[in-house]
Amino acid sequence: MSPSGILVSAPASGAGKTMVTLGLLRALSEDGVVVQPFKCGPDYIDPAFHRAACGRASFNLDSWTMDAAMIDTIAAEAGGADLALAEGAMGLFDGAVSRGSAGHGASADIARRTGWPILLILDVSGQTQSAAAVALGFSRFDPDVVLAGVILNRVASPRHERLARAGLEAAGIRVFGALPRREDLALPERHLGLVQAQEHPRLDEAIASYAALLRERVDLAAIRDAARSNALAGSAGGRLPRPPAQRMAIAQDVAFSFLYPHLLEGWRRAGAQIMPFSPLADEAPAADADLVWLPGGYPELHAGTIASADRFLTGLRRHAANRPVHGECGGYMVLGDALIDRDGTAHRMAGLLGLVTSHAQRRLHLGYRRAELLSGLSDLPAGTRLRGHEFHYSTIVEQHDPPLMRVTDADGAVIAETGSRRGAVSGTFFHMIASEE
């Protein structure tokens, strides 16, 4: 059984879910509550903010890429906590049209599976009593998704709050608090979303301000009391993805930070040795590694530094002579011949794949993906089927090697981006989340 929890969601993106989640994580932690954070959907950036807020690793829960057993296993990471607190993605019921392993990828799927009720963040800009109609619709849309109540956000004045509260109370919907309209509370963003947690210049100060605001304006005790769970979910009987190698040298710094915590945890539990190194610090991968893994991130912002990292590139090329190297998204770009940054400057990369990518020719590639390996990837044999997603703005200018995988989108349509391979080196824009076993 999973511990009692609550899921922070909203009718749409941009309503203030992350600010409220971070404020709750920090404020409750300061009160001595052990809070286990989660993030619905495929997202690398928000979980790092969660960890900064409460000191615990945040795990992703996604119903399109994960089956029910894996969702239960990951939810069980909250077993030693007093409270599970999940941040939703997009709007509560937004997901893929086609059903995946355990649902459509919507936050509502996770709420339904875990039994965690919804704390709905309502942006009431430009409306008063109409907010009640929105909340009432969300409370009745799916009888298996329970609405605990709402927090009003971007309230303009005491009168604005009073009118909005009146409508919600008349509809029988609980209001846990109201937050003022304050532009200074926004977190900085870039092309893939929020600036990474480790790059935020005053992150702790920002989170502390969110916590102080929620203490002043929100009934924290009532939110904690509203937490629930589903006795049928939360068991640890499922299996996390197995490691692709026994000794794995994994690039980890601000240019290579996009690797899901449940993958790392699963690999460690299976006995894999994780050996982190930093390309930006010009560190070479461990000489005795079975596999070098370059995760995604923002290499386009550090292309000049990577191009001049001689120890890193020499070590990478030495390893690739007879042992596997794999890159995901940004890591894939670094394995190619060149990376063209947003200013149009070409930077020489590792040259292990016949690939040139450009961030100057920006085009959004976004969505769930299902993939089948056409050749082996270290210990993962050809024919292995994977689920994941793609999210980047880079464009392939040149690609001269055979494909690594066959890829389809959530609706089964074939995707042209297949990744590529050359000898023991492989890469793809596909981000792995789970295998179909």
Helices and strands as residue ranges (DSSP letters): E 5-9, H 17-30, E 35-40, H 45-54, E 59-61, H 68-75, G 76-80, E 83-87, H 107-114, E 118-123, H 130-141, E 147-155, H 158-170, E 175-180, G 183-185, E 189-190, E 193-194, G 197-199, H 203-217, H 220-226, E 247-251, H 261-269, E 273-277, E 291-294, G 299-301, H 303-307, H 310-320, E 325-328, H 330-335, E 338-340, E 346-348, E 355-358, E 365-373, E 385-392, E 395-399, E 405-409, E 420-422, E 425-428, E 431-435
